Amino acid sequence: MKKSDLYMVIIAIILMFISLTSWVLNQSNLAILSANFGVVLLVVMMLWQHRES
């Protein structure tokens, strides 16, 4: 795994934790936005890694 891919995964995991804490604190808009952005980041990274196969 490249260093840039690792950074993207770490950022996506941080966004998921932000989403969880936002949901606990009843800030639903921030929770939905951060969760969706984290999922999109992971999907784009996965597709980018497997584009050659």
Backbone bond lengths (Angstrom), bond angles and torsions (degrees), N, CA, C in turn:
res aa  C-N    CA-C-N  psi(-1)  N-CA   C-N-CA  omega(-1)  CA-C   N-CA-C  phi
1 M - - - 1.445 - - 1.532 107.75 -
2 K 1.307 115.19 133.47 1.456 120.29 179.31 1.522 110.70 -74.24
3 K 1.303 115.30 160.74 1.456 120.94 -179.68 1.527 110.83 -64.07
4 S 1.326 117.33 -38.62 1.466 119.86 179.92 1.528 111.63 -66.73
5 D 1.338 117.06 -36.58 1.464 120.35 176.56 1.528 111.10 -65.70
6 L 1.317 115.20 -39.12 1.460 119.62 178.20 1.521 110.99 -63.70
7 Y 1.314 117.26 -40.40 1.464 120.70 177.63 1.525 111.34 -63.50
8 M 1.324 117.08 -39.52 1.467 119.98 178.94 1.524 111.35 -65.50
9 V 1.323 116.76 -39.20 1.466 120.25 178.02 1.528 110.22 -65.34
10 I 1.313 116.94 -42.65 1.464 120.34 179.18 1.527 110.41 -62.70
11 I 1.321 117.17 -42.68 1.469 120.63 178.35 1.527 110.53 -63.11
12 A 1.338 116.97 -41.37 1.472 120.12 179.47 1.526 111.07 -64.88
13 I 1.326 117.50 -39.05 1.465 120.42 178.46 1.524 110.50 -67.25
14 I 1.324 117.30 -39.46 1.466 120.60 176.39 1.522 110.41 -62.49
15 L 1.335 116.99 -40.40 1.469 119.92 177.52 1.525 111.69 -63.67
16 M 1.328 117.15 -35.60 1.466 119.73 177.57 1.534 111.20 -66.75
17 F 1.327 117.41 -39.15 1.465 119.76 176.57 1.523 111.47 -68.16
18 I 1.329 117.64 -36.88 1.463 120.70 174.91 1.521 109.83 -62.09
19 S 1.320 116.23 -40.36 1.460 120.36 178.26 1.528 111.34 -62.79
20 L 1.326 115.86 -43.35 1.472 119.70 -179.83 1.518 111.40 -64.34
21 T 1.321 117.68 -44.93 1.466 119.12 179.81 1.526 111.37 -69.23
22 S 1.314 117.85 -33.78 1.464 120.09 176.26 1.516 111.17 -65.65
23 W 1.309 116.32 -37.52 1.465 120.40 178.53 1.519 110.43 -66.94
24 V 1.335 116.55 -40.12 1.468 120.37 178.59 1.525 110.67 -64.83
25 L 1.341 116.72 -36.04 1.459 121.32 -179.12 1.526 112.79 -87.00
26 N 1.323 117.50 11.02 1.475 124.19 177.55 1.523 113.33 61.20
27 Q 1.312 116.81 37.39 1.462 121.20 172.49 1.525 107.22 -110.39
28 S 1.309 114.63 80.36 1.462 120.15 -169.84 1.529 113.42 -67.01
29 N 1.320 118.48 -34.80 1.465 119.68 -179.05 1.521 111.33 -63.33
30 L 1.325 117.33 -46.33 1.454 120.99 178.54 1.522 110.78 -65.18
31 A 1.320 117.42 -37.57 1.463 121.23 179.29 1.527 111.22 -63.37
32 I 1.314 116.83 -44.74 1.464 120.76 -179.28 1.518 111.13 -67.54
33 L 1.329 117.00 -43.91 1.464 120.56 -179.46 1.525 112.31 -64.35
34 S 1.320 117.34 -45.15 1.465 119.13 -178.25 1.525 111.30 -70.36
35 A 1.320 118.36 -36.63 1.465 120.21 177.72 1.520 110.96 -65.60
36 N 1.320 116.31 -44.81 1.463 119.28 179.97 1.525 111.69 -65.14
37 F 1.320 117.32 -41.03 1.452 119.78 179.16 1.524 111.20 -66.02
38 G 1.333 117.26 -37.47 1.460 120.40 176.73 1.516 112.50 -64.64
39 V 1.322 116.76 -41.38 1.464 120.77 178.45 1.524 111.04 -66.57
40 V 1.326 116.86 -43.33 1.463 120.17 178.54 1.522 110.43 -62.43
41 L 1.316 117.17 -40.36 1.459 120.95 178.46 1.522 111.29 -61.64
42 L 1.335 117.25 -43.87 1.461 120.33 178.78 1.526 112.14 -66.34
43 V 1.324 117.76 -40.07 1.461 121.10 -179.70 1.529 110.77 -66.25
44 V 1.321 116.69 -44.13 1.458 119.87 178.89 1.520 110.43 -62.88
45 M 1.319 117.48 -41.61 1.455 120.74 179.11 1.525 111.61 -63.78
46 M 1.339 116.44 -42.62 1.455 120.37 179.54 1.530 110.97 -64.60
47 L 1.320 117.11 -44.30 1.461 120.46 178.49 1.528 111.87 -65.33
48 W 1.316 117.16 -36.09 1.450 121.68 180.00 1.531 110.66 -67.67
49 Q 1.332 116.32 -38.74 1.464 120.16 179.62 1.525 111.82 -69.08
50 H 1.326 117.80 -35.32 1.464 122.21 -173.97 1.531 112.41 -102.44
51 R 1.302 118.32 20.73 1.457 121.05 -177.84 1.515 112.73 -72.17
52 E 1.333 118.40 -23.16 1.448 121.30 -176.51 1.524 113.01 -87.82
53 S 1.307 117.22 -20.19 1.478 118.99 -176.73 1.508 112.82 -93.78
